[in-house]
């Protein structure tokens, strides 16, 4: 199935939504409203057999000239049988950036959603175990946000040093 077919079916199925389609550097992309990400990703899996979530990540556009939203979140999906790929992107804003978890669609989203939560503070409703994955539980900030100070916020002294034994 071609990108034109996907575009046609998505537009017909979600005619009340403002979907934006583009291709950039051989990547087919669709931008969707954040309130319908779960529904559209579920539809893509069942209708077009996008059975693998390759990537789920985010970016903070706080100081990006011309940006109209704070966060961009993208899902790269793959149809394993025919190698077709699609990037589904959405945007979120403060004060409460959150999305529905896609863990129920792809179990592989588990740690990817946890990493986005840990680094950006974007919450995923319905995630079975949303907690920090890279930083200690006591860490209170989100270091990949653009308003996070480059030298940290003085939190380093709160953590016990790692003592390495020589073998």
Backbone bond lengths (Angstrom), bond angles and torsions (degrees), N, CA, C in turn:
res aa  C-N    CA-C-N  psi(-1)  N-CA   C-N-CA  omega(-1)  CA-C   N-CA-C  phi
1 X - - - 1.450 - - 1.517 109.16 -
2 X 1.286 117.51 135.09 1.460 122.18 -176.65 1.532 111.51 -87.58
3 X 1.328 114.85 167.59 1.457 120.39 176.66 1.527 110.42 -62.35
4 X 1.327 116.92 -34.73 1.471 120.51 177.10 1.528 110.77 -62.23
5 X 1.329 117.42 -39.01 1.472 121.09 177.63 1.527 111.03 -66.14
6 X 1.322 115.85 -43.16 1.467 120.37 178.72 1.527 109.62 -62.22
7 X 1.313 116.09 -45.14 1.469 121.33 179.37 1.527 110.60 -59.52
8 X 1.311 117.20 -44.59 1.460 121.82 -179.23 1.522 112.00 -63.61
9 X 1.333 116.71 -46.32 1.467 120.21 -178.79 1.525 112.33 -69.47
10 X 1.334 116.61 -40.07 1.467 118.99 177.70 1.518 111.29 -63.94
11 X 1.312 116.37 -42.56 1.460 120.83 179.42 1.522 110.88 -63.04
12 X 1.332 116.99 -39.92 1.464 120.77 179.16 1.530 111.40 -69.93
13 X 1.320 116.46 -42.01 1.466 121.06 -177.25 1.529 111.91 -70.63
14 X 1.328 116.82 -36.01 1.464 121.77 -175.86 1.522 109.78 -119.66
15 X 1.326 116.39 52.89 1.473 121.04 -174.51 1.515 113.87 -64.78
16 X 1.314 117.99 -21.24 1.461 120.34 179.67 1.536 112.52 -84.78
17 X 1.339 117.62 -3.07 1.469 121.17 -178.77 1.523 110.55 -104.12
18 X 1.306 114.40 151.11 1.455 120.39 176.45 1.528 108.11 -93.24
19 X 1.337 117.09 91.84 1.454 122.48 179.03 1.525 108.86 -95.03
20 X 1.325 116.15 138.52 1.463 120.90 178.05 1.524 108.52 -114.40
21 X 1.326 116.51 127.40 1.453 122.29 -178.70 1.522 109.88 -112.65
22 X 1.333 116.46 142.52 1.456 120.42 176.30 1.523 109.55 -158.02
23 X 1.321 114.80 163.31 1.461 122.09 172.13 1.515 106.67 -128.92
24 X 1.321 115.77 130.25 1.456 121.44 -179.23 1.516 108.03 -141.50
25 X 1.331 116.56 121.36 1.466 121.96 -179.42 1.526 111.42 51.70
26 X 1.314 115.50 48.31 1.470 123.85 178.49 1.530 113.74 65.32
27 X 1.310 117.42 15.03 1.465 120.82 175.27 1.517 108.88 -105.31
28 X 1.323 116.17 119.66 1.465 121.39 175.69 1.516 107.78 -83.72
29 X 1.343 116.11 131.32 1.458 120.75 -173.95 1.515 111.33 -134.07
30 X 1.311 114.43 147.50 1.455 120.87 171.64 1.530 107.44 -133.46
31 X 1.322 115.60 131.88 1.466 121.31 176.49 1.516 107.16 -102.45
32 X 1.329 115.24 127.83 1.469 121.23 -174.28 1.525 110.37 -125.55
33 X 1.332 117.63 155.13 1.474 119.56 174.86 1.532 110.27 -65.32
34 X 1.321 116.55 142.61 1.467 120.51 -176.09 1.522 112.52 -61.32
35 X 1.316 117.68 -28.03 1.462 120.56 -179.19 1.527 112.97 -70.88
36 X 1.328 117.80 -13.08 1.469 120.93 -177.19 1.522 113.34 -120.95
37 X 1.327 118.59 12.24 1.465 121.06 -177.79 1.517 111.15 -59.68
38 X 1.317 117.46 -49.88 1.467 120.51 -177.15 1.524 110.47 -59.81
39 X 1.299 116.61 -46.37 1.464 121.95 -178.48 1.538 111.22 -61.29
40 X 1.309 116.82 -43.76 1.463 120.70 -178.66 1.526 111.10 -70.58
41 X 1.316 117.89 -41.70 1.463 120.08 177.86 1.523 111.29 -64.48
42 X 1.310 116.86 -39.62 1.464 120.66 176.13 1.532 110.80 -62.09
43 X 1.327 116.17 -42.52 1.471 121.35 177.79 1.530 110.82 -62.98
44 X 1.315 116.99 -41.49 1.463 120.79 178.86 1.523 111.64 -63.29
45 X 1.320 116.57 -37.61 1.466 119.02 179.19 1.524 110.95 -68.94
46 X 1.318 117.17 -46.80 1.470 119.03 -175.42 1.519 112.69 -76.61
47 X 1.317 118.59 -35.61 1.457 121.26 -175.22 1.526 112.84 -86.93
48 X 1.321 117.38 -38.97 1.462 121.06 -174.49 1.524 113.36 -113.82
49 X 1.321 117.35 6.85 1.472 123.04 177.63 1.520 113.86 57.63
50 X 1.332 116.55 38.77 1.461 119.55 171.03 1.527 105.96 -77.95
51 X 1.319 114.79 86.43 1.455 120.48 -168.65 1.525 114.65 -95.39
52 X 1.319 117.03 3.72 1.465 119.26 178.72 1.525 110.62 -135.23
53 X 1.314 115.19 129.34 1.469 121.53 172.47 1.521 106.76 -90.36
54 X 1.331 115.99 110.53 1.464 121.05 -177.73 1.519 110.98 -80.68
55 X 1.329 115.67 -41.77 1.459 119.67 -174.72 1.515 109.83 -152.15
56 X 1.293 114.81 146.04 1.461 123.09 172.17 1.516 104.31 -141.14
57 X 1.321 117.06 118.83 1.453 119.21 -178.68 1.526 110.02 -150.79
58 X 1.310 115.55 -175.84 1.463 120.38 -175.33 1.522 110.23 -148.04
59 X 1.320 114.90 168.00 1.462 122.53 173.69 1.522 107.85 -146.42
60 X 1.308 114.71 149.81 1.460 121.23 176.43 1.522 107.58 -103.13
61 X 1.326 117.13 120.51 1.462 122.48 -177.84 1.528 112.27 -101.98
62 X 1.323 117.66 25.94 1.459 122.15 -173.46 1.527 113.09 -50.99
63 X 1.309 118.55 -48.36 1.463 120.65 -175.48 1.527 112.68 -106.53
64 X 1.302 117.62 13.68 1.466 120.85 -179.42 1.519 109.55 -77.77
65 X 1.308 116.45 122.43 1.466 121.56 -178.77 1.523 110.04 -61.02
66 X 1.312 116.55 126.69 1.456 121.90 177.26 1.524 114.53 89.19
67 X 1.319 117.82 -6.22 1.462 119.94 179.35 1.525 110.24 -69.88
68 X 1.315 116.52 137.07 1.462 120.75 -179.50 1.526 112.22 -104.60
69 X 1.330 117.33 -7.94 1.465 121.84 179.08 1.524 109.15 -132.62
70 X 1.309 115.60 156.70 1.468 120.63 -177.74 1.526 111.91 -76.15
71 X 1.334 117.60 -48.78 1.464 120.76 -173.48 1.525 111.11 -119.43
72 X 1.308 114.99 142.25 1.454 121.92 169.94 1.518 107.87 -114.75
73 X 1.313 116.90 132.65 1.466 122.20 179.06 1.513 106.99 -124.44
74 X 1.325 117.51 133.11 1.461 119.56 179.65 1.514 110.89 -130.46
75 X 1.312 113.09 150.93 1.456 124.23 177.82 1.526 106.57 -122.68
76 X 1.316 118.16 121.85 1.465 121.69 174.57 1.521 106.58 -102.50
77 X 1.329 115.55 120.02 1.460 120.65 -177.04 1.525 110.06 -117.77
78 X 1.333 115.38 154.86 1.457 122.14 -175.36 1.519 110.49 -135.25
79 X 1.330 115.98 137.20 1.459 122.37 167.97 1.525 104.78 -92.35
80 X 1.321 116.46 108.35 1.459 121.66 -174.00 1.528 111.26 -63.21
81 X 1.318 118.19 -34.66 1.467 121.08 -176.79 1.524 113.42 -65.99
82 X 1.333 117.58 -42.93 1.467 119.26 -175.70 1.532 114.01 -114.19
83 X 1.326 117.47 -0.39 1.461 121.16 176.99 1.520 114.93 76.99
84 X 1.317 117.42 6.99 1.459 120.59 -179.36 1.528 110.23 -71.08
85 X 1.338 115.46 138.44 1.464 121.58 -178.51 1.520 109.55 -124.29
86 X 1.313 115.14 151.25 1.452 121.04 177.73 1.517 108.08 -147.87
87 X 1.322 115.61 140.65 1.464 120.84 175.54 1.522 107.45 -109.55
88 X 1.320 115.37 124.40 1.465 122.21 177.46 1.520 106.40 -109.22
89 X 1.334 115.03 123.82 1.460 119.97 -175.59 1.514 110.12 -123.42
90 X 1.332 114.71 147.44 1.461 120.71 175.38 1.520 108.47 -144.00
91 X 1.324 115.75 170.39 1.457 121.35 -178.01 1.520 110.06 -127.91
92 X 1.335 114.74 149.19 1.468 122.31 177.60 1.521 109.02 -134.91
93 X 1.322 114.57 162.59 1.463 120.88 177.42 1.520 110.34 -135.00
94 X 1.319 115.56 162.95 1.458 122.01 172.62 1.520 108.33 -72.59
95 X 1.272 122.34 161.49 1.449 127.43 13.86 1.530 114.09 -92.62
96 X 1.297 119.17 -6.90 1.462 121.18 -173.90 1.533 110.59 -133.77
97 X 1.345 117.67 72.44 1.462 118.76 -178.80 1.530 111.54 -72.26
98 X 1.339 115.68 115.93 1.465 119.22 -179.38 1.518 110.78 -153.28
99 X 1.306 114.40 151.15 1.462 123.48 178.38 1.518 108.81 -137.08
100 X 1.310 115.64 164.93 1.463 120.11 171.26 1.528 108.02 -73.91
101 X 1.305 116.75 139.67 1.456 121.10 176.62 1.526 109.81 -69.75
102 X 1.327 116.36 142.20 1.469 120.67 175.23 1.525 110.54 -100.38
103 X 1.324 116.94 15.33 1.461 121.73 178.30 1.528 111.43 -56.47
104 X 1.324 117.40 -36.51 1.468 120.06 179.80 1.525 112.50 -70.15
105 X 1.329 117.36 -19.37 1.469 121.05 177.50 1.526 109.91 -89.63
106 X 1.327 116.24 -48.09 1.471 122.51 178.74 1.517 107.86 -132.25
107 X 1.310 117.13 116.63 1.468 121.24 179.08 1.528 111.21 -61.69
108 X 1.335 117.42 -25.68 1.461 121.45 179.19 1.520 113.94 -65.06
109 X 1.328 117.25 -10.63 1.465 120.60 178.01 1.524 112.05 -73.04
110 X 1.303 117.10 -13.37 1.460 122.08 -174.59 1.529 112.47 -48.68
111 X 1.298 118.07 -64.79 1.462 120.37 -175.29 1.511 112.13 -76.36
112 X 1.332 118.25 -27.07 1.470 119.76 177.57 1.524 110.35 -65.03
113 X 1.330 117.37 -43.69 1.465 120.25 177.69 1.523 110.75 -65.94
114 X 1.313 116.61 -37.44 1.465 119.50 178.14 1.524 111.35 -64.46
115 X 1.329 117.56 -37.80 1.461 120.37 178.62 1.529 111.21 -67.06
116 X 1.335 117.43 -43.23 1.469 120.67 177.91 1.527 109.87 -62.91
117 X 1.320 116.96 -40.15 1.466 120.64 176.52 1.532 110.31 -62.07
118 X 1.328 116.24 -46.79 1.460 121.40 -175.55 1.527 112.21 -64.65
119 X 1.315 117.40 -39.63 1.457 121.30 -174.77 1.531 113.96 -88.86
120 X 1.359 117.06 -31.95 1.471 120.50 -174.64 1.534 114.05 -117.80
121 X 1.317 118.07 -15.24 1.462 120.18 -178.45 1.521 113.57 80.00
122 X 1.319 117.73 15.47 1.463 121.26 177.18 1.526 107.76 -82.67
123 X 1.316 115.56 123.80 1.464 119.99 -176.49 1.519 110.87 -93.69
124 X 1.333 115.61 148.88 1.451 122.41 -179.47 1.526 108.43 -120.53
125 X 1.326 115.49 103.52 1.458 121.17 -178.73 1.524 110.07 -65.21
126 X 1.315 115.68 133.04 1.459 120.87 178.76 1.516 113.76 90.88
127 X 1.327 117.26 -1.01 1.470 119.33 177.18 1.524 108.37 -67.97
128 X 1.333 119.31 136.74 1.468 120.46 -174.79 1.524 114.91 -71.61
129 X 1.336 119.04 -19.66 1.460 120.32 -176.16 1.524 110.25 -156.13
130 X 1.323 117.20 59.91 1.459 121.30 -176.10 1.523 109.81 -77.90
131 X 1.312 114.77 102.82 1.463 121.67 177.12 1.517 107.86 -151.57
132 X 1.301 116.00 170.12 1.460 120.51 -178.17 1.525 110.18 -59.39
133 X 1.339 113.39 144.85 1.460 118.70 -179.33 1.526 111.68 -120.16
134 X 1.330 117.72 -27.65 1.462 121.93 -177.61 1.524 112.86 -110.17
135 X 1.312 116.93 -30.06 1.463 121.80 -176.22 1.523 110.60 -109.18
136 X 1.323 117.08 158.66 1.467 119.81 177.82 1.528 111.47 -63.49
137 X 1.306 116.08 152.11 1.469 121.05 179.60 1.521 112.22 -57.59
138 X 1.329 117.91 -29.31 1.457 122.15 -177.35 1.527 112.63 -74.22
139 X 1.303 117.84 -14.57 1.463 122.09 -178.37 1.522 108.17 -66.94
140 X 1.333 117.51 130.29 1.469 119.90 -172.34 1.520 113.97 -107.58
141 X 1.330 118.49 -6.11 1.463 120.74 -176.50 1.526 110.59 -111.89
142 X 1.324 115.77 -178.87 1.462 122.12 -179.39 1.529 107.14 -127.67
143 X 1.330 117.78 100.27 1.464 122.05 -165.87 1.526 116.90 -68.85
144 X 1.309 121.52 -14.20 1.452 120.04 177.21 1.524 113.32 -94.80
145 X 1.315 116.69 3.21 1.460 119.28 171.66 1.521 108.42 -72.70
146 X 1.307 116.86 141.81 1.460 121.28 -175.77 1.526 113.36 -67.80
147 X 1.333 117.73 -17.60 1.461 119.30 178.01 1.529 112.54 -91.56
148 X 1.316 117.14 4.88 1.459 121.40 176.25 1.533 108.23 -80.48
149 X 1.334 118.67 129.07 1.463 120.88 -176.76 1.534 112.32 -62.43
150 X 1.316 116.43 141.31 1.467 120.53 -178.00 1.524 112.40 -60.47
151 X 1.300 117.00 -32.27 1.469 119.82 179.69 1.529 112.37 -95.70
152 X 1.316 116.89 14.69 1.452 119.83 -179.34 1.516 111.42 83.04
153 X 1.299 115.49 -177.41 1.465 120.51 -178.59 1.524 110.66 -116.20
154 X 1.327 116.00 30.02 1.464 119.51 178.57 1.510 113.43 80.81
155 X 1.320 117.94 13.86 1.453 119.95 -175.68 1.528 113.69 -82.47
156 X 1.304 118.16 -13.16 1.476 120.07 -174.16 1.532 112.11 -61.55
157 X 1.307 117.19 -34.34 1.460 119.49 -178.44 1.533 112.20 -70.50
158 X 1.324 118.04 -12.46 1.457 121.01 -179.23 1.527 113.39 -81.74
159 X 1.317 117.54 -10.39 1.454 120.73 -175.11 1.521 110.53 -106.83
160 X 1.294 114.96 141.32 1.455 120.31 -179.91 1.516 109.30 -68.25
161 X 1.330 116.99 141.12 1.468 118.63 178.26 1.525 110.49 -69.26
162 X 1.298 115.13 149.95 1.462 120.38 176.40 1.526 107.44 -85.36
163 X 1.289 115.72 124.03 1.465 121.03 179.70 1.517 107.15 -101.92
164 X 1.306 115.62 119.92 1.457 120.85 -178.12 1.522 108.67 -101.78
165 X 1.299 114.99 131.48 1.467 118.27 176.17 1.517 108.06 -89.27
166 X 1.308 114.91 146.67 1.456 119.37 178.60 1.510 107.69 -89.45
167 X 1.334 114.40 130.25 1.466 118.96 -178.83 1.487 111.66 -96.23
